Amino acid sequence: MITTERVQALLQGNGIVIGSDGDKIGSVGQVFLDNASGEPEWVTVKTGLFGMSESFIPLQGATVSGDEVRVGYDKGTVKDAPRVDDSEGALSESEEATLYEYYGMSYSQTASDSGLGTGTSGDAGHVEVSGGGTYAGDADTYAGSDTGGVRDTTGTVGHDTSGPTKDDAMTRSEERLNVGTESTQSGKARLRKYVVTENVTQTVPVSHEEVRVEREPITYSNRGDALDGPAISEEEHEVTLNAERPVVDKETVPVERVRLDKETVTDNVSVDEDVRQERIEVDGDGNPKGR
């Protein structure tokens, strides 16, 4: 059984409801007490887009651990539960019977076992607890503290002029700016290799042979060679000349390795955005102490 002290902690904190499948269903909205026994009987969970709607879940068999309420139904079952208008702060007999039937519970049996009765204003015996008040042990005497607003089955102080009276307090909200970062593709870089041709000029020394005619007079030392042969005759003598020429040869050799790498550079970017805030002020003939 979930105690009222546990309920108080959930309402003052950021309580969440966990389904039987372990998935988060939503945030705790309100807790409804049994008007006869004063025990917590129903919890509402904020579901839908931006938590604009609330679904009722029975607290029978539920457990509380820290800020988590683990109920005996999965998220899909809770989201498909019948929508109930709780603007009056209590459940009617027909609304409660509809919820009991949806969750497969016997309405008459449960009411008998838990001491549910009919409230003084025709409700099914449940009173809503909202805010941070102090529970005094009786569902009809749940009184608010200085830090929270509470309403009971007898009604509210004053009434709403802009619509149906829901409770005796209005909620002030404001927008909070949550700035983060996300990674997006800003471009690509690639390495591409291609071939170019350039002209290279180098000077290479080459040599060649030329004919040079040498003449020597007849002397005692060469006189024998000069007189060897006929006195008068025809004769030819041939000399082979050699010359160097440039020879070009090309070879391919590796000269360097090239690769791409990445580095992270951090810049500061200013984000300028407007946020809205609600303000509450007091108008009237009385003597308000402040805003």
Rosetta silent file (secondary structure, phi, psi, omega in degrees, C-alpha in Angstrom):
SEQUENCE: MITTERVQALLQGNGIVIGSDGDKIGSVGQVFLDNASGEPEWVTVKTGLFGMSESFIPLQGATVSGDEVRVGYDKGTVKDAPRVDDSEGALSESEEATLYEYYGMSYSQTASDSGLGTGTSGDAGHVEVSGGGTYAGDADTYAGSDTGGVRDTTGTVGHDTSGPTKDDAMTRSEERLNVGTESTQSGKARLRKYVVTENVTQTVPVSHEEVRVEREPITYSNRGDALDGPAISEEEHEVTLNAERPVVDKETVPVERVRLDKETVTDNVSVDEDVRQERIEVDGDGNPKGR
SCORE:     score description
SCORE:     0.000 S_00000001
   1 L     0.000  132.880  178.459    0.000    0.000    0.000 S_00000001
   2 L   -82.907  125.162 -178.014    1.368    3.447   -0.907 S_00000001
   3 L   -81.402  162.596  179.005    1.322    5.739    2.110 S_00000001
   4 H   -67.914  -27.566  176.288    0.272    9.375    2.055 S_00000001
   5 H   -64.129  -39.756  175.967    3.822   10.355    3.015 S_00000001
   6 H   -62.449  -40.385  178.444    5.011    8.751   -0.209 S_00000001
   7 H   -60.876  -44.431  179.710    2.328   10.682   -2.088 S_00000001
   8 H   -57.422  -43.981 -179.419    3.519   13.925   -0.506 S_00000001
   9 H   -65.217  -39.177 -179.397    7.099   13.255   -1.665 S_00000001
  10 H   -66.289  -40.905 -178.299    5.978   12.450   -5.200 S_00000001
  11 H   -70.129  -34.391 -179.208    3.897   15.626   -5.504 S_00000001
  12 H   -80.635  -24.625  179.274    6.660   17.845   -4.158 S_00000001
  13 L   -97.965 -159.090  178.025    9.342   16.235   -6.322 S_00000001
  14 L  -107.811   68.696 -176.694    9.500   15.275   -9.956 S_00000001
  15 L   -68.996  143.796  177.032    7.715   11.947   -9.721 S_00000001
  16 E  -126.835  154.007 -179.249    7.487    9.712  -12.775 S_00000001
  17 E  -107.316  128.645 -179.995    5.291    6.712  -13.487 S_00000001
  18 E  -110.413  133.172  179.812    6.903    3.491  -14.762 S_00000001
  19 L   -79.459  173.839 -179.754    4.814    0.825  -16.499 S_00000001
  20 L   -66.846  -20.773  178.036    4.885   -2.904  -15.897 S_00000001
  21 L   -88.469    4.061  177.955    7.072   -3.273  -18.991 S_00000001
  22 L    87.581   -3.702  179.693    9.717   -0.965  -17.499 S_00000001
  23 L   -85.167  147.500  175.773    9.004    1.953  -19.872 S_00000001
  24 E   -73.271  126.713  179.239    8.435    5.464  -18.584 S_00000001
  25 E   -88.922  -42.485 -179.902    4.761    6.403  -19.013 S_00000001
  26 E   166.434 -170.931 -178.824    4.978   10.052  -17.931 S_00000001
  27 E   -88.946  149.465  177.867    5.181   12.477  -15.030 S_00000001
  28 E   -66.682  127.751  178.421    2.986   12.259  -11.927 S_00000001
  29 E   -98.428  -69.077 -177.831    0.132   14.715  -12.235 S_00000001
  30 E  -138.917  160.355  176.027   -2.308   14.305   -9.332 S_00000001
  31 E  -123.664  130.479  179.463   -3.169   11.711   -6.681 S_00000001
  32 E  -105.713  132.031 -178.263   -6.777   10.925   -5.723 S_00000001
  33 E   -98.399  152.417  171.782   -7.579    9.624   -2.236 S_00000001
  34 E   -73.287  122.311 -175.231  -10.328    7.269   -1.138 S_00000001
  35 L   -65.872  -24.107 -178.956  -12.820    9.512    0.660 S_00000001
  36 L   -86.537  -48.773 -175.579  -13.707    6.738    3.122 S_00000001
  37 L   -94.296  -17.899 -177.503  -10.296    5.264    3.974 S_00000001
  38 L    75.278    8.466 -178.832   -8.109    8.249    3.113 S_00000001
  39 L   -90.425  147.168  175.953   -5.696    5.965    1.222 S_00000001
  40 E   -59.913  129.855 -174.550   -4.217    6.880   -2.209 S_00000001
  41 E  -120.586  -36.694 -178.332   -6.393    5.185   -4.832 S_00000001
  42 E  -133.698  149.512  171.447   -5.645    6.760   -8.245 S_00000001
  43 E  -129.252  140.215  175.314   -2.707    8.565   -9.830 S_00000001
  44 E  -102.640  146.437 -179.666   -2.848   10.618  -12.999 S_00000001
  45 E  -125.067  136.036 -179.456    0.032   10.678  -15.438 S_00000001
  46 E   -80.094  118.713 -178.474    0.748   13.407  -17.937 S_00000001
  47 E  -128.772 -179.136  177.759    0.814   11.909  -21.439 S_00000001
  48 L    80.715 -178.190 -178.112    0.453   13.070  -25.013 S_00000001
  49 H   -65.145  124.680 -179.929    2.249   15.890  -26.805 S_00000001
  50 H    61.086   18.755  178.816    3.886   18.255  -24.277 S_00000001
  51 H    62.800   35.919 -176.224    2.058   16.386  -21.461 S_00000001
  52 L   -81.574  -14.741 -179.729   -1.207   18.201  -22.203 S_00000001
  53 E  -120.839  158.845 -178.254   -3.463   15.261  -21.285 S_00000001
  54 E  -126.727  140.717  177.533   -3.744   13.083  -18.171 S_00000001
  55 E  -118.160  141.871  178.903   -4.603    9.417  -17.813 S_00000001
  56 E   -88.001  139.028  178.083   -5.883    7.709  -14.641 S_00000001
  57 E  -133.439  132.479  175.524   -4.063    4.622  -13.298 S_00000001
  58 E   -66.758  141.433  177.174   -5.138    2.509  -10.295 S_00000001
  59 L   -91.385    2.622  177.468   -2.605    2.468   -7.458 S_00000001
  60 L   -64.273  122.137 -179.529   -3.683   -1.022   -6.419 S_00000001
  61 L    80.583    1.897  179.929   -0.530   -3.152   -6.387 S_00000001
  62 L   -79.346  155.307  177.666    1.694   -0.169   -7.263 S_00000001
  63 E  -127.805  153.824 -179.604    5.065    0.373   -5.583 S_00000001
  64 E  -120.740  131.692  174.926    7.111    3.519   -4.959 S_00000001
  65 E  -137.340  108.421 -176.814   10.901    3.747   -5.122 S_00000001
  66 L    66.004 -123.641  177.949   12.381    7.205   -4.800 S_00000001
  67 L   -95.989   11.553 -175.840   10.620    9.431   -7.344 S_00000001
  68 E  -108.742  134.270  171.650    9.293    6.463   -9.340 S_00000001
  69 E  -110.752  116.599 -179.944    5.829    4.911   -9.116 S_00000001
  70 E  -101.003  115.330 -177.297    5.743    1.463  -10.722 S_00000001
  71 L  -101.415  170.634 -175.245    2.206    0.468  -11.688 S_00000001
  72 L   -92.537   23.460 -178.755    0.808   -2.858  -12.857 S_00000001
  73 L  -135.317  148.047 -178.858   -0.073   -1.737  -16.390 S_00000001
  74 L   -81.643  172.025 -174.517    2.031   -1.096  -19.494 S_00000001
  75 H   -63.361  -40.483 -178.657    2.343    2.211  -21.296 S_00000001
  76 H   -63.954  -40.169  179.326   -0.011    1.292  -24.141 S_00000001
  77 H   -63.236  -42.201 -178.183   -2.795    0.297  -21.754 S_00000001
  78 H   -67.736  -42.196 -177.998   -2.511    3.565  -19.832 S_00000001
  79 H   -64.553  -29.074 -179.597   -2.448    5.759  -22.946 S_00000001
  80 L   -90.397    4.876 -178.362   -5.653    4.117  -24.219 S_00000001
  81 L   -66.273  151.641  178.686   -7.490    4.569  -20.894 S_00000001
  82 L   -59.648  139.504  177.263  -10.779    6.550  -20.974 S_00000001
  83 L   -80.137  133.440 -177.543  -10.318   10.290  -20.558 S_00000001
  84 L  -123.233  133.832  176.995  -11.977   11.643  -17.394 S_00000001
  85 L   -81.816  111.367 -178.633  -12.739   15.285  -16.627 S_00000001
  86 L  -104.354   22.989 -176.108  -11.273   15.925  -13.167 S_00000001
  87 L   -64.036  -23.535  179.737  -11.980   19.637  -13.105 S_00000001
  88 L   -83.183   -4.249  179.034  -14.323   19.173  -10.110 S_00000001
  89 L    81.245    8.352 -179.936  -11.517   17.626   -8.025 S_00000001
  90 L  -154.480  160.577  178.020  -13.310   14.267   -7.648 S_00000001
  91 L   -97.144  134.627  173.789  -14.429   11.255   -9.666 S_00000001
  92 E   -77.504  166.169 -179.346  -18.107   10.606  -10.201 S_00000001
  93 H   -61.475  -41.578 -178.792  -19.522    7.118   -9.732 S_00000001
  94 H   -67.916  -38.873  178.944  -19.969    6.632  -13.477 S_00000001
  95 H   -65.250  -43.418 -179.025  -16.431    7.847  -14.249 S_00000001
  96 H   -67.515  -38.640  178.068  -14.920    5.581  -11.637 S_00000001
  97 H   -63.322  -38.144  178.227  -16.979    2.618  -12.809 S_00000001
  98 H   -63.224  -42.646  179.956  -15.764    3.229  -16.372 S_00000001
  99 H   -66.966  -43.183  178.493  -12.145    3.237  -15.226 S_00000001
 100 H   -60.270  -41.344 -178.874  -12.583    0.088  -13.112 S_00000001
 101 H   -66.137  -40.820 -179.452  -14.163   -1.704  -16.056 S_00000001
 102 H   -62.610  -42.592 -177.547  -11.366   -0.646  -18.427 S_00000001
 103 L   -85.027    9.286  175.470   -8.639   -1.907  -16.087 S_00000001
 104 L    71.261   31.186 -179.524  -10.477   -5.204  -15.524 S_00000001
 105 L  -113.015  149.125  178.671  -11.362   -4.519  -11.901 S_00000001
 106 L   -83.110  115.886 -176.302  -14.693   -5.140  -10.171 S_00000001
 107 H   -65.831  -48.177 -177.267  -16.086   -1.760   -9.158 S_00000001
 108 H   -65.874  -40.976 -178.923  -18.610   -3.014   -6.562 S_00000001
 109 H   -66.803  -43.732 -178.347  -16.159   -5.492   -5.025 S_00000001
 110 H   -65.013  -41.149  179.832  -13.352   -2.973   -4.827 S_00000001
 111 H   -63.176  -37.770 -179.496  -15.624   -0.339   -3.284 S_00000001
 112 H   -69.869  -42.213 -176.380  -16.771   -2.827   -0.647 S_00000001
 113 H   -69.697  -35.775 -173.944  -13.270   -4.079    0.168 S_00000001
 114 H   -97.711    0.593  176.847  -11.674   -0.661    0.445 S_00000001
 115 L    78.947   26.809  179.870  -14.528    1.075    2.209 S_00000001
 116 L   -70.826  137.540  176.705  -15.445    3.368   -0.683 S_00000001
 117 L  -127.941 -172.549  177.854  -18.600    5.361   -0.096 S_00000001
 118 L   -98.423  128.784 -176.475  -20.492    8.104   -1.819 S_00000001
 119 L   -69.499  168.546 -176.684  -19.169   11.611   -1.153 S_00000001
 120 L   -66.447  -23.056 -179.321  -21.266   14.426    0.199 S_00000001
 121 L  -106.021   23.099  174.738  -21.539   16.026   -3.238 S_00000001
 122 L    86.170    9.452 -179.922  -22.528   12.845   -5.062 S_00000001
 123 E   -86.482  178.483 -173.775  -18.987   11.734   -6.008 S_00000001
 124 L   -90.156   15.403  174.477  -17.618    8.247   -5.680 S_00000001
 125 L    95.106   19.628  179.796  -15.612    8.925   -2.568 S_00000001
 126 E  -118.922  137.082  177.501  -12.335   10.210   -4.039 S_00000001
 127 E  -120.233  141.675 -176.057  -10.710   13.535   -3.297 S_00000001
 128 E   -86.998  139.541  175.539   -7.879   15.013   -5.337 S_00000001
 129 E  -114.240  120.887  178.563   -4.540   15.912   -3.760 S_00000001
 130 L  -140.376  139.933  178.375   -2.454   18.475   -5.647 S_00000001
 131 L    99.193 -154.741 -172.365    0.445   20.620   -4.563 S_00000001
 132 L  -121.125   36.672 -178.622    2.558   20.458   -1.416 S_00000001
 133 L   -74.454 -178.571  179.537    0.092   20.469    1.524 S_00000001
 134 E  -111.704  121.173 -178.316    0.231   18.366    4.675 S_00000001
 135 L   -78.326  130.644 -174.814   -2.117   15.396    4.881 S_00000001
 136 L  -100.556    6.663  176.322   -3.818   15.194    8.258 S_00000001
 137 L   101.461   -7.331  179.583   -5.072   11.612    8.000 S_00000001
 138 L  -130.292  131.536 -176.081   -8.598   12.364    6.709 S_00000001
 139 H   -62.584  -22.615 -179.625   -9.437   12.833    3.059 S_00000001
 140 H   -86.635   -8.339 -176.303  -11.819   15.700    3.972 S_00000001
 141 H  -125.137   42.083  175.573   -9.156   17.604    5.942 S_00000001
 142 L   -83.740  104.084 -172.122   -6.210   17.737    3.589 S_00000001
 143 E  -102.349  145.093 -178.239   -5.004   21.281    4.341 S_00000001
 144 L   -82.867  148.892  174.151   -2.474   23.277    2.343 S_00000001
 145 L   -94.596 -173.596 -179.328    0.799   24.596    3.682 S_00000001
 146 L   -70.390  -16.742 -173.767    2.467   27.876    2.795 S_00000001
 147 L  -104.724    1.663 -176.891    4.268   26.252   -0.138 S_00000001
 148 L  -152.348  154.619  178.369    1.413   24.476   -1.934 S_00000001
 149 L  -101.543  143.504 -177.479   -2.202   24.780   -3.003 S_00000001
 150 L  -137.222  146.176  172.620   -4.830   22.141   -2.109 S_00000001
 151 L  -132.143  147.492 -179.242   -8.484   21.688   -2.931 S_00000001
 152 E  -120.889 -170.289 -173.972  -11.034   19.385   -1.329 S_00000001
 153 L   -74.070   -8.754 -177.682  -14.546   18.214   -2.095 S_00000001
 154 L   -84.905  -10.746  179.533  -16.156   21.365   -0.667 S_00000001
 155 E   119.031 -165.389 -176.448  -14.933   23.625   -3.506 S_00000001
 156 L  -123.784  167.694  174.026  -12.386   26.419   -3.933 S_00000001
 157 L   -84.465  115.539 -177.781  -11.834   29.945   -2.695 S_00000001
 158 L    80.997 -171.522 -179.951  -13.243   32.218   -5.401 S_00000001
 159 L  -150.139  157.539  179.347  -13.949   31.192   -8.986 S_00000001
 160 L   -80.115  134.328  177.349  -12.364   31.493  -12.411 S_00000001
 161 L   -95.616  -12.206 -177.170  -13.696   34.292  -14.620 S_00000001
 162 L   -99.815   -0.490 -178.423  -11.926   33.095  -17.768 S_00000001
 163 L   171.473 -165.180  179.245  -13.366   29.563  -17.825 S_00000001
 164 L   -63.185  142.451  177.968  -14.439   26.636  -15.653 S_00000001
 165 L   -73.880  118.296 -179.816  -13.196   26.731  -12.066 S_00000001
 166 L  -100.968  -46.851  176.920  -10.499   24.060  -11.719 S_00000001
 167 L  -158.026 -172.181 -175.804   -8.813   24.938   -8.445 S_00000001
 168 L   -98.653   23.069  178.996   -7.925   27.916   -6.261 S_00000001
 169 L  -145.468  156.058  173.459   -4.551   28.641   -7.890 S_00000001
 170 L  -116.356  150.852 -177.411   -3.154   29.460  -11.286 S_00000001
 171 L   -96.201  129.300  174.780    0.087   28.142  -12.697 S_00000001
 172 L   -99.884  127.450 -177.719    2.781   30.546  -13.839 S_00000001
 173 L  -121.640  159.944  175.444    5.013   29.181  -16.584 S_00000001
 174 E  -148.839  155.611  178.659    8.036   30.430  -18.427 S_00000001
 175 L   -87.074  137.304  175.274   10.122   29.315  -21.350 S_00000001
 176 L  -111.166  137.646 -178.964   13.628   28.046  -20.710 S_00000001
 177 L   -91.507  113.963  177.005   16.300   28.247  -23.397 S_00000001
 178 L  -106.578  111.466 -176.413   18.052   24.911  -23.873 S_00000001
 179 L  -109.846  127.566  176.974   21.049   25.312  -26.161 S_00000001
 180 L  -137.337 -166.868  178.554   23.001   22.323  -27.421 S_00000001
 181 L  -132.658  154.781  172.622   24.957   21.243  -30.453 S_00000001
 182 L  -137.882  150.754 -177.862   24.488   18.696  -33.185 S_00000001
 183 L   -92.284  125.027  177.641   26.942   17.367  -35.726 S_00000001
 184 L  -127.902  155.820  179.188   26.168   18.089  -39.377 S_00000001
 185 L   -77.723  122.455 -178.049   28.147   17.502  -42.558 S_00000001
 186 L  -105.221   -9.739  179.776   29.800   20.747  -43.644 S_00000001
 187 L   165.159  179.754  177.967   31.789   19.544  -46.647 S_00000001
 188 L  -134.535  151.365  174.422   34.116   16.922  -48.117 S_00000001
 189 L  -133.472  140.374 -179.840   37.822   16.808  -48.954 S_00000001
 190 L  -141.905  154.844  173.389   39.529   14.243  -51.168 S_00000001
 191 L   -96.511  132.830  178.504   42.970   13.484  -52.561 S_00000001
 192 L  -132.666  130.473 -178.936   43.221   13.177  -56.361 S_00000001
 193 L  -108.476  131.566  178.306   46.380   12.197  -58.280 S_00000001
 194 L  -140.104  166.684 -172.947   46.908   13.200  -61.897 S_00000001
 195 L  -107.490  130.318  173.388   49.833   13.288  -64.361 S_00000001
 196 L  -122.131  154.965 -179.936   51.451   16.447  -65.763 S_00000001
 197 L  -117.955  130.266  176.560   54.327   16.714  -68.256 S_00000001
 198 L  -131.724  154.010 -177.303   57.109   19.256  -67.976 S_00000001
 199 L   -91.548  130.274  179.876   60.244   19.849  -70.045 S_00000001
 200 L  -117.281  126.808  179.602   63.606   19.285  -68.350 S_00000001
 201 L  -113.494  124.590  176.450   66.840   20.625  -69.932 S_00000001
 202 L  -131.050  146.157  178.981   70.234   19.322  -68.829 S_00000001
 203 L   -99.119  125.689 -178.478   73.729   19.917  -70.338 S_00000001
 204 L  -121.186  125.286  177.532   75.829   16.806  -70.926 S_00000001
 205 L   -73.681  132.038  176.346   79.514   16.982  -72.110 S_00000001
 206 L  -126.130  151.489 -179.465   80.254   14.777  -75.162 S_00000001
 207 L  -125.351  157.629  177.120   83.586   14.151  -76.931 S_00000001
 208 E  -148.261  160.441 -179.562   84.587   13.092  -80.463 S_00000001
 209 L   -97.694  140.859  176.889   87.788   12.220  -82.374 S_00000001
 210 L  -125.962  154.423 -179.598   89.229   14.385  -85.186 S_00000001
 211 L   -83.234  131.585  175.331   92.018   13.663  -87.701 S_00000001
 212 L  -126.502  126.366 -178.776   95.289   15.431  -87.185 S_00000001
 213 L   -89.125  124.224  179.042   98.097   15.156  -89.790 S_00000001
 214 L  -113.783  134.240  179.803  101.570   14.864  -88.318 S_00000001
 215 L  -119.534  139.560  177.339  104.687   15.299  -90.414 S_00000001
 216 L  -137.568  142.457 -179.705  108.222   14.319  -89.418 S_00000001
 217 L   -74.223  159.853  177.044  111.483   14.688  -91.391 S_00000001
 218 L   -75.469  122.997  179.969  113.574   11.700  -92.503 S_00000001
 219 L  -126.173  176.704 -179.670  116.173   11.056  -89.905 S_00000001
 220 L   -61.157  -33.751 -175.428  118.676    8.336  -89.236 S_00000001
 221 L   -75.003  -30.924 -178.953  116.207    6.642  -86.880 S_00000001
 222 L  -109.300    8.631 -177.560  113.306    6.403  -89.369 S_00000001
 223 H   -63.157  -35.612 -179.795  115.300    6.116  -92.595 S_00000001
 224 H   -65.580  -42.048  178.982  114.852    2.330  -92.673 S_00000001
 225 H   -67.481  -33.659 -178.594  111.068    2.590  -92.475 S_00000001
 226 H   -70.571  -34.264 -177.599  111.023    5.254  -95.164 S_00000001
 227 L   -90.493    0.421 -179.611  113.021    3.164  -97.657 S_00000001
 228 L   -79.858  115.634 -179.254  111.012   -0.019  -97.004 S_00000001
 229 L   116.763  179.101 -178.089  108.916   -0.611 -100.108 S_00000001
 230 L   -65.341  159.091 -178.085  108.996    0.500 -103.738 S_00000001
 231 L   -69.706  -47.754  179.403  110.534    3.747 -104.582 S_00000001
 232 L  -124.636  124.077 -179.515  107.449    5.094 -106.342 S_00000001
 233 L  -160.274  169.157  173.680  103.976    3.623 -105.593 S_00000001
 234 L  -102.146  144.290 -174.764  100.338    4.386 -104.689 S_00000001
 235 L  -156.198  145.521  175.499   99.156    3.743 -101.118 S_00000001
 236 L  -124.159  147.251  176.902   96.128    4.420  -98.794 S_00000001
 237 L  -137.542  130.735 -172.912   95.940    4.560  -94.956 S_00000001
 238 L  -119.574  140.284  178.284   92.660    4.690  -93.018 S_00000001
 239 L  -126.930  131.956  178.268   91.937    5.760  -89.402 S_00000001
 240 L   -86.642  128.638  179.992   88.558    5.159  -87.611 S_00000001
 241 L  -102.630  139.140  178.866   87.146    8.179  -85.758 S_00000001
 242 L  -116.621  149.359  178.169   84.841    7.817  -82.679 S_00000001
 243 E  -144.309  145.448  176.427   82.380   10.347  -81.157 S_00000001
 244 L   -89.289  149.114  175.555   80.114   10.380  -78.041 S_00000001
 245 L  -135.653  151.147 -179.533   76.339   11.158  -78.210 S_00000001
 246 L   -66.556  139.288  176.350   73.797   11.856  -75.452 S_00000001
 247 L  -123.130  125.734 -177.012   71.757    8.861  -74.284 S_00000001
 248 L  -107.862  130.826  175.561   68.461    9.499  -72.344 S_00000001
 249 L  -137.237  138.813 -178.711   66.916    6.946  -69.968 S_00000001
 250 L  -118.321  142.732  174.153   63.962    7.489  -67.539 S_00000001
 251 L  -135.395  150.407 -179.937   63.075    5.628  -64.366 S_00000001
 252 L  -100.576  126.500 -179.277   60.141    6.017  -61.943 S_00000001
 253 L  -131.417  142.867  174.783   60.989    6.429  -58.253 S_00000001
 254 L   -71.628  140.834 -177.529   58.692    7.205  -55.222 S_00000001
 255 L  -118.662  -28.854  178.659   59.314   10.647  -53.717 S_00000001
 256 L  -165.646  164.347  175.577   56.716   11.115  -50.886 S_00000001
 257 L  -113.456  134.876 -178.033   53.529    9.817  -49.195 S_00000001
 258 L  -125.705  133.649  177.799   50.443   12.092  -48.935 S_00000001
 259 L  -142.548  165.528  175.704   47.335   11.462  -46.784 S_00000001
 260 L  -102.907  142.009  175.132   44.312   13.348  -45.368 S_00000001
 261 L  -138.268  164.320 -179.699   43.704   13.838  -41.651 S_00000001
 262 L  -121.468  148.549  171.978   41.127   15.788  -39.588 S_00000001
 263 L  -136.551  148.729 -177.850   41.479   18.113  -36.611 S_00000001
 264 L   -96.673  127.131  177.727   38.760   19.732  -34.486 S_00000001
 265 L  -115.766  126.192 -177.054   38.713   23.511  -34.173 S_00000001
 266 L  -102.018  127.183  175.204   36.372   25.033  -31.550 S_00000001
 267 L  -118.440  157.578  175.413   34.743   28.414  -32.092 S_00000001
 268 L   -98.332  125.033 -179.737   32.339   30.346  -29.882 S_00000001
 269 L  -119.234  128.134  179.030   28.939   31.065  -31.437 S_00000001
 270 L   -85.824  132.768  177.628   26.427   33.384  -29.750 S_00000001
 271 L  -108.450  124.184 -178.403   22.791   32.241  -29.722 S_00000001
 272 L  -117.991  115.344 -177.011   20.186   34.997  -29.516 S_00000001
 273 L  -145.800  146.843  177.443   16.605   33.911  -28.874 S_00000001
 274 L   -89.566  136.168  174.483   13.512   35.386  -27.225 S_00000001
 275 L  -121.440  146.935 -178.538   11.876   33.511  -24.349 S_00000001
 276 L  -103.443  146.052  177.032    8.483   34.238  -22.885 S_00000001
 277 E  -133.500  144.298  175.169    7.569   34.436  -19.196 S_00000001
 278 L   -93.938  141.369  176.214    4.238   34.721  -17.487 S_00000001
 279 L  -119.697  142.889  178.601    3.726   37.300  -14.761 S_00000001
 280 L  -119.516  125.891  177.588    0.957   37.235  -12.155 S_00000001
 281 L  -128.584  159.046 -176.803   -0.225   40.415  -10.492 S_00000001
 282 L  -105.083  125.724  173.289   -3.039   41.149   -8.056 S_00000001
 283 L  -116.953  146.716  176.351   -5.775   43.647   -8.902 S_00000001
 284 L   152.025 -178.953 -178.070   -8.625   44.613   -6.611 S_00000001
 285 L   -87.921   -8.348 -177.983   -9.861   46.768   -3.779 S_00000001
 286 L   -76.324 -160.841 -178.920   -8.085   44.830   -1.082 S_00000001
 287 L  -122.071   75.234 -177.889   -4.593   45.342    0.217 S_00000001
 288 L   -63.902  143.095 -177.451   -2.403   42.798   -1.643 S_00000001
 289 L   -84.809  -12.635 -179.586    0.969   42.224   -0.055 S_00000001
 290 L   169.927 -174.640 -179.591    2.841   41.708   -3.293 S_00000001
 291 L  -105.287    0.000    0.000    2.937   40.081   -6.669 S_00000001
